[in-house]
Each structure stands twice: as C-alpha cells, then as structure tokens.
Amino acid sequence: MDEVQTAAFVASHADIPCSIHRITPDSSLAEMLPFVTNPHKALIALDFDQTVKMHTPTIQKCVRGGQASVDAISELYDKGATFCIVTAANPQPGSVQEIAKDVRYLKLERLFRVEEFDPTRALDQLRSWGTNTSLSEDQLEDKLLLLLTLFTDRYPADLVRIGHSKTEFCFQEHSTTPSQLSYRLLSEQGWSGAQMLKARHESDSILCPVQVWSEFVQRSKARRNQDDRLFSGRDAKWAEERMNKLLLDMGYSERDTQPVTKDPIQVHLLEGGIRVARMGHVLCAKYNKPEALQMFIQQEALNPEVVLFADDNSDNVFNMYMTFASLALEHKPIPTVHCFWYVPPPEGKEETYDSVSRELMLRIIQR
C-alpha cells in the first residue's frame, strides 16, 4: 500500500465503533480497565502465551503484568464481566487441557471456568449413608454411579456401557473381599479391552467402588434377564441427569457439576472446516480467533455492549479488528470493540507478522 491508499484506509475506518490500542511491554492488563463502563455487558477475550502467561528468567510461569494484571481482570470479573481465552494452539483436546492446567497453575481458573471438581462434600455425604448392606438397590446404584465417576476417568454416559458378564472380580489369597476387578465397555465396535479398578484401602472401605459394585450386582440380578449391562436399562441421558441431580442434592451448584457430569472438552467444526476446541471459557482455534470468539458469543448467548481483545501478536490483533470493522462498514450491528496489542516483552518471543497489516494497525493506533 502507498501513502494515499493507507490514508484512505484509515479514513474509511474513522467512524466505526472499533479501535486498536497499544499496551507497552512493561505495563499490565490494567490498561484495559478504563474501556469498561458496564462490566455486566463486557466480554474480555485474551490470548494466552505472552498475554496472560509469561515465562521469566527467575519464575517458570507467571501472569504477565504481575499482580496489577491479576487485580485488574479479577476486579472486572467480580463486577460481572465475562472472560475467555482464545489461543492459536492446535484445536485438539490435549491442547485445551494443557492450557486449562496452566490457567489453574496461575490461579485464574475461576475467571475462565476451568475449575476442577472438589469431591470432598460428595464423599462425606456418601459416608453418611452408612454401610452397603443397609442401602436399598436404588441407593446402591446411585452410590456406584457416583464412585465410578469420581474414582475413574469415565463420565456417566460411559458408565452405562459397562458390561455385566464381562466383569471379573479378583481376590487375594484367603480373602472373601475382592481386591480389584476388570470390566469392559460395549461400543459399536464391540467390547473394549479390559479396564482395571482397584479396591480402596480398608480404612475407607465404605467408599470402595469394588465393594459397592459387588453388592449391587448381587441385589440387581433380576434386572439382567435381557440386558447384560451393569446399569441395566439405563442410558446416557439418565446417567448424566441422575449424576447432576445427586450432586445438586448434595449442595453443589450447576457450575460445580459440569466437570464431572459430561466431558468438558468439545471440538466444534465451524463453517469452512474451521475447528475450535473448547473447555469452559478456553478456546484453541489455531489462527481462526475471530471465528472462535464469534462462536463463543453465540454459544453463551451473549449480547455484549463492549468487547475487549488483547494479544501479543499484531496480526491477530489486526485480524480481530478487521473482522468486526468489516461488519460495521456493512452497517451490521456490532458491540464496541477495543483491540489491544500487548507488545511482546524484550525477553520474550516476537512472532512473525505481516508488514502491511502491522503498518495499517500502527496508523489506526496513531489516528
């Protein structure tokens, strides 16, 4: 672009509700605070590496901008703002899981909805139910559903695929109490390989899933005349709804139950073959950040008055700006959009960038 074209571009984007700002390398995310007047109607989308998470010579992982950044985003969150992370990581379950792990390490899981489930209350209440022999068949079924969800990597919808006749209990010598069991799950491809489940320590035997399993199959023999599954006659919908109700009755919130009632990681296929992996409010979208953010807004049924986006890569900032600016120039309704280029720190890594996009972005910042 020559100077005339550049000036014309900047002028054509002068009267739209979109802007680009620069955050200096030694500053913090607190620079965004003045742009939010009504936090309840604000959406703040952040890149992760070198925008939220930073490596320093002395600290392996920390929040970029230090406590000032933490205080600023926490303040907005506490006042009602919605946050999400939109990264260029590969849209795969493993990628989003690793980022969620780092978010927890930084103690920001509350903001980005990737909290881990705390089973303490559920286990305490299961202990209060008493011994397995004192429970009804339905109570044993509930207890087994809860324990298998909490003590294995399976979700409730998986558990209803466990076979009955494929189960084998293992006993130690001179013991009548099973020490472990192997089980298999049924799928369209047939039975899975054997999965092992060990008994819990004797001091916590009342919460031992192997012993609950053994008691339950003895009590529920009549169910399995025509259905060779552990949870005979049950389907995935029942398992998810039952697990959710049990946890709600124990005092958990709907938000608390989400990590355990169903797999929190979803991979979405958008128009044009774009893939976005999502867990809570963490999205991995490769270089399709605008599409991922629009997907998030739609899925969360948000109607923000203002959207803030921060990234250390100028191309990502300019692309996000242009996505909303193009809609505005087509006279389509959009929120006010503020994009922030969080300039990479001297000790950090500056990603490659398009020189034309960088020049246009800098001119928009300067206007």
C-alpha positions as CSV (number, residue, x, y, z in Angstrom):
1,M,0.0,0.0,0.0
2,D,1.3,3.5,-0.8
3,E,0.6,6.5,1.4
4,V,-2.5,7.6,-0.4
5,Q,-4.1,4.1,-0.1
6,T,-3.0,3.9,3.6
7,A,-4.5,7.3,4.4
8,A,-7.8,6.3,2.6
9,F,-8.0,3.1,4.5
10,V,-7.5,4.8,7.9
11,A,-10.1,7.5,7.0
12,S,-12.7,4.9,5.9
13,H,-12.4,3.3,9.3
14,A,-12.6,6.5,11.3
15,D,-16.3,6.5,12.3
16,I,-16.9,2.9,13.3
17,P,-17.1,1.6,16.9
18,C,-13.8,-0.3,16.6
19,S,-10.4,0.7,17.8
20,I,-6.8,-0.6,18.3
21,H,-4.7,0.4,21.3
22,R,-1.1,-0.4,22.4
23,I,-0.1,-1.8,25.8
24,T,3.6,-1.2,26.4
25,P,5.8,-4.2,27.2
26,D,6.4,-3.1,30.8
27,S,2.7,-2.4,31.5
28,S,-0.2,-4.6,32.5
29,L,-3.7,-5.7,31.5
30,A,-4.9,-2.9,33.9
31,E,-4.6,-0.6,30.8
32,M,-7.9,-2.1,29.7
33,L,-9.9,-1.0,32.7
34,P,-10.9,2.5,31.5
35,F,-12.6,0.9,28.4
36,V,-15.2,-0.9,30.5
37,T,-18.0,1.2,32.0
38,N,-20.6,-1.6,32.5
39,P,-18.8,-4.9,33.4
40,H,-22.1,-6.9,33.2
41,K,-22.2,-6.2,29.5
42,A,-18.5,-6.6,28.8
43,L,-16.7,-9.5,27.2
44,I,-12.9,-9.7,27.6
45,A,-11.1,-12.1,25.3
46,L,-7.4,-12.8,25.9
47,D,-4.6,-14.6,24.1
48,F,-2.7,-16.9,26.5
49,D,1.1,-17.2,25.9
50,Q,2.8,-13.8,26.4
51,T,-0.6,-12.1,27.0
52,V,-1.8,-13.9,30.2
53,K,1.0,-16.4,30.8
54,M,4.7,-15.3,30.9
55,H,8.0,-17.0,31.5
56,T,10.7,-15.1,33.2
57,P,14.4,-16.0,34.0
58,T,13.5,-16.4,37.7
59,I,9.9,-17.7,37.5
60,Q,8.9,-20.6,35.3
61,K,5.3,-19.4,34.8
62,C,3.6,-16.2,36.0
63,V,0.9,-13.8,34.9
64,R,2.2,-11.1,32.6
65,G,2.0,-7.7,34.2
66,G,2.2,-9.3,37.6
67,Q,-0.3,-8.5,40.4
68,A,-1.5,-5.4,38.6
69,S,-2.9,-7.7,35.8
70,V,-4.3,-10.2,38.2
71,D,-6.1,-7.4,40.2
72,A,-7.5,-5.7,37.1
73,I,-9.0,-8.8,35.5
74,S,-10.2,-10.1,38.9
75,E,-11.9,-6.8,39.5
76,L,-13.7,-6.9,36.2
77,Y,-14.8,-10.5,36.7
78,D,-16.1,-9.8,40.2
79,K,-18.1,-6.9,38.8
80,G,-19.8,-9.2,36.2
81,A,-17.6,-9.2,33.1
82,T,-17.3,-12.4,31.1
83,F,-13.8,-13.7,30.2
84,C,-12.5,-16.1,27.7
85,I,-9.1,-17.2,26.4
86,V,-8.7,-17.5,22.6
87,T,-5.4,-19.1,21.6
88,A,-3.6,-20.1,18.4
89,A,-2.9,-23.6,19.9
90,N,-4.0,-26.6,17.8
91,P,-7.7,-27.2,18.2
92,Q,-7.2,-30.6,19.9
93,P,-8.4,-31.9,23.3
94,G,-4.8,-32.2,24.5
95,S,-4.0,-28.6,23.7
96,V,-7.0,-27.1,25.6
97,Q,-6.4,-29.5,28.5
98,E,-2.8,-28.2,28.8
99,I,-3.8,-24.6,28.7
100,A,-6.5,-25.2,31.4
101,K,-3.8,-26.8,33.5
102,D,-1.7,-23.7,33.2
103,V,-4.7,-21.5,34.0
104,R,-5.1,-23.4,37.2
105,Y,-1.4,-23.1,38.0
106,L,-1.8,-19.3,37.6
107,K,-4.9,-19.5,39.9
108,L,-7.2,-18.0,37.3
109,E,-9.5,-21.0,36.8
110,R,-12.5,-19.1,38.3
111,L,-12.3,-16.5,35.6
112,F,-12.0,-18.9,32.7
113,R,-14.4,-21.6,34.0
114,V,-11.9,-24.5,34.2
115,E,-12.2,-25.3,37.9
116,E,-11.6,-28.8,39.0
117,F,-14.3,-30.7,40.8
118,D,-13.8,-30.9,44.6
119,P,-15.3,-34.3,45.7
120,T,-15.0,-33.7,49.4
121,R,-18.6,-32.9,50.1
122,A,-19.9,-35.8,47.9
123,L,-17.6,-38.3,49.6
124,D,-18.5,-37.1,53.1
125,Q,-22.2,-37.5,52.3
126,L,-21.7,-41.0,50.8
127,R,-20.0,-42.0,54.1
128,S,-23.0,-40.7,56.0
129,W,-25.3,-43.1,54.0
130,G,-24.0,-46.0,56.0
131,T,-22.9,-49.5,55.0
132,N,-23.6,-51.0,51.7
133,T,-25.8,-53.7,53.2
134,S,-28.1,-51.1,54.8
135,L,-28.7,-49.4,51.4
136,S,-31.6,-50.1,49.0
137,E,-30.9,-51.3,45.5
138,D,-31.6,-47.8,44.1
139,Q,-29.2,-46.2,46.7
140,L,-26.5,-48.7,45.8
141,E,-27.0,-47.8,42.1
142,D,-26.6,-44.1,42.9
143,K,-23.6,-44.7,45.1
144,L,-21.9,-46.8,42.4
145,L,-22.6,-44.2,39.8
146,L,-21.0,-41.5,41.9
147,L,-18.0,-43.5,43.0
148,L,-17.2,-44.7,39.5
149,T,-17.4,-41.2,38.2
150,L,-15.2,-39.8,40.9
151,F,-12.6,-42.6,41.0
152,T,-12.2,-43.4,37.3
153,D,-11.6,-41.2,34.2
154,R,-15.1,-42.2,32.9
155,Y,-18.1,-39.9,32.6
156,P,-21.6,-41.0,33.5
157,A,-22.5,-41.5,29.8
158,D,-19.6,-44.0,29.5
159,L,-20.6,-46.0,32.6
160,V,-23.9,-47.2,31.2
161,R,-21.8,-49.1,28.6
162,I,-20.1,-51.3,31.2
163,G,-21.0,-55.0,30.7
164,H,-22.0,-57.3,33.5
165,S,-20.9,-60.8,32.4
166,K,-17.6,-59.3,31.2
167,T,-16.7,-58.3,34.8
168,E,-14.2,-60.4,36.7
169,F,-13.6,-60.0,40.4
170,C,-10.0,-60.7,41.7
171,F,-9.4,-61.9,45.3
172,Q,-6.2,-62.1,47.3
173,E,-5.4,-65.4,48.9
174,H,-7.5,-66.3,52.0
175,S,-9.8,-63.3,51.4
176,T,-13.5,-63.2,50.5
177,T,-13.4,-59.4,49.7
178,P,-12.4,-58.6,46.1
179,S,-9.2,-56.6,45.8
180,Q,-9.9,-55.4,42.3
181,L,-12.0,-56.1,39.2
182,S,-11.7,-55.9,35.5
183,Y,-14.5,-54.7,33.3
184,R,-15.2,-53.9,29.6
185,L,-17.4,-51.3,27.8
186,L,-19.7,-52.0,24.9
187,S,-19.5,-49.9,21.8
188,E,-20.5,-50.2,18.1
189,Q,-17.2,-51.9,17.5
190,G,-17.8,-54.5,20.2
191,W,-16.3,-54.9,23.7
192,S,-13.3,-52.7,24.8
193,G,-10.2,-54.1,26.3
194,A,-10.2,-54.9,30.0
195,Q,-10.2,-51.9,32.3
196,M,-8.9,-52.4,35.9
197,L,-10.5,-51.0,39.0
198,K,-8.6,-51.4,42.3
199,A,-10.3,-51.6,45.7
200,R,-9.7,-48.7,48.1
201,H,-7.8,-49.0,51.3
202,E,-9.5,-50.9,54.1
203,S,-9.7,-47.8,56.2
204,D,-12.0,-46.2,53.6
205,S,-13.8,-49.4,52.6
206,I,-17.3,-47.7,52.9
207,L,-16.3,-45.8,49.8
208,C,-14.7,-48.7,47.9
209,P,-16.3,-48.9,44.4
210,V,-15.3,-52.5,44.1
211,Q,-17.2,-53.5,47.2
212,V,-20.2,-51.4,46.2
213,W,-20.1,-53.0,42.7
214,S,-20.1,-56.5,44.2
215,E,-23.1,-55.7,46.5
216,F,-25.0,-54.0,43.7
217,V,-24.8,-56.9,41.2
218,Q,-26.0,-59.3,43.9
219,R,-29.0,-57.1,44.6
220,S,-29.9,-56.3,41.0
221,K,-29.8,-59.8,39.4
222,A,-33.4,-59.6,38.4
223,R,-32.7,-56.6,36.1
224,R,-30.4,-58.5,33.8
225,N,-32.7,-61.1,32.2
226,Q,-32.3,-59.5,28.8
227,D,-29.8,-56.7,29.4
228,D,-26.2,-57.7,30.1
229,R,-25.0,-54.4,31.4
230,L,-24.0,-53.2,34.9
231,F,-26.5,-50.4,34.9
232,S,-29.2,-52.4,33.2
233,G,-32.0,-50.5,31.4
234,R,-30.2,-47.1,31.8
235,D,-29.0,-44.8,29.0
236,A,-26.5,-41.9,28.8
237,K,-29.2,-39.3,29.3
238,W,-30.3,-41.0,32.5
239,A,-26.8,-41.2,33.8
240,E,-26.0,-37.6,33.2
241,E,-29.2,-36.3,34.6
242,R,-29.0,-38.7,37.6
243,M,-25.4,-37.7,38.4
244,N,-26.3,-34.0,38.1
245,K,-29.3,-34.3,40.5
246,L,-27.3,-36.3,43.0
247,L,-24.7,-33.6,43.2
248,L,-27.2,-30.8,43.3
249,D,-29.0,-32.5,46.2
250,M,-25.6,-32.7,47.9
251,G,-25.3,-28.9,47.7
252,Y,-23.2,-28.4,44.6
253,S,-24.1,-25.8,42.1
254,E,-24.8,-26.4,38.4
255,R,-21.4,-24.9,37.6
256,D,-19.7,-27.2,40.1
257,T,-21.2,-30.3,38.5
258,Q,-20.1,-29.5,34.9
259,P,-16.6,-31.0,35.0
260,V,-18.0,-34.4,36.1
261,T,-21.4,-34.9,34.5
262,K,-20.0,-34.8,31.0
263,D,-16.8,-34.4,29.1
264,P,-15.9,-30.7,29.5
265,I,-13.8,-30.7,26.3
266,Q,-15.6,-30.3,23.0
267,V,-14.2,-29.9,19.5
268,H,-16.5,-27.9,17.2
269,L,-16.5,-27.9,13.4
270,L,-17.4,-24.5,12.0
271,E,-18.3,-23.3,8.5
272,G,-15.3,-23.7,6.2
273,G,-13.8,-26.6,8.1
274,I,-12.6,-24.5,11.0
275,R,-12.1,-26.5,14.1
276,V,-12.3,-25.0,17.6
277,A,-11.5,-27.0,20.8
278,R,-13.3,-25.6,23.9
279,M,-13.1,-26.3,27.6
280,G,-15.0,-23.9,29.8
281,H,-14.1,-20.5,28.6
282,V,-10.8,-21.6,27.0
283,L,-10.7,-21.9,23.2
284,C,-8.0,-23.3,20.9
285,A,-8.5,-22.1,17.4
286,K,-5.2,-22.1,15.6
287,Y,-5.3,-18.8,13.6
288,N,-9.1,-18.6,13.5
289,K,-9.5,-16.4,16.6
290,P,-12.3,-14.2,15.3
291,E,-14.4,-17.2,14.3
292,A,-13.8,-18.8,17.7
293,L,-14.8,-15.6,19.5
294,Q,-18.0,-15.3,17.5
295,M,-18.8,-19.0,18.2
296,F,-18.3,-18.3,21.9
297,I,-20.6,-15.3,21.9
298,Q,-23.3,-17.4,20.1
299,Q,-22.9,-20.5,22.3
300,E,-23.0,-18.4,25.5
301,A,-26.0,-16.3,24.2
302,L,-24.1,-13.1,25.0
303,N,-25.1,-9.7,23.9
304,P,-22.1,-7.6,24.9
305,E,-22.0,-3.8,24.7
306,V,-18.3,-3.9,24.6
307,V,-15.7,-6.5,23.5
308,L,-12.0,-6.2,24.5
309,F,-9.4,-8.4,22.9
310,A,-5.7,-8.5,23.8
311,D,-2.9,-10.3,22.1
312,D,0.9,-10.0,21.8
313,N,0.8,-10.8,18.1
314,S,-0.1,-7.8,15.9
315,D,-1.5,-9.9,13.1
316,N,-4.0,-11.5,15.5
317,V,-5.0,-8.0,16.8
318,F,-5.4,-6.6,13.3
319,N,-7.4,-9.7,12.1
320,M,-9.8,-9.4,15.1
321,Y,-10.2,-5.6,14.4
322,M,-10.9,-6.2,10.7
323,T,-13.5,-8.9,11.4
324,F,-15.7,-6.5,13.4
325,A,-14.8,-3.4,11.4
326,S,-15.9,-5.1,8.2
327,L,-19.3,-5.9,9.8
328,A,-19.6,-2.3,10.9
329,L,-18.8,-1.0,7.4
330,E,-21.6,-3.2,6.1
331,H,-23.9,-1.5,8.6
332,K,-24.4,-4.6,10.6
333,P,-24.9,-4.2,14.4
334,I,-21.8,-4.9,16.5
335,P,-20.7,-4.1,20.0
336,T,-18.0,-1.5,20.6
337,V,-14.7,-3.4,20.0
338,H,-11.4,-2.4,21.5
339,C,-8.4,-4.5,20.4
340,F,-5.1,-4.2,22.3
341,W,-1.6,-5.0,21.0
342,Y,0.3,-6.1,24.1
343,V,3.7,-5.5,22.7
344,P,6.0,-8.5,23.4
345,P,8.5,-8.0,26.2
346,P,12.2,-7.6,25.3
347,E,13.0,-11.1,26.8
348,G,10.0,-12.7,25.1
349,K,9.4,-14.0,21.6
350,E,8.1,-11.7,18.9
351,E,6.1,-13.8,16.4
352,T,6.3,-13.2,12.7
353,Y,3.9,-10.6,11.3
354,D,2.6,-9.2,8.0
355,S,4.3,-5.9,7.4
356,V,1.3,-4.3,5.7
357,S,-1.0,-5.3,8.5
358,R,1.5,-4.0,11.0
359,E,1.7,-0.6,9.3
360,L,-2.1,-0.3,9.0
361,M,-2.5,-1.2,12.6
362,L,0.1,1.3,13.8
363,R,-1.6,4.1,11.7
364,I,-5.0,3.2,13.3
365,I,-3.4,3.4,16.7
366,Q,-1.9,6.8,15.9
367,R,-5.1,8.5,14.5
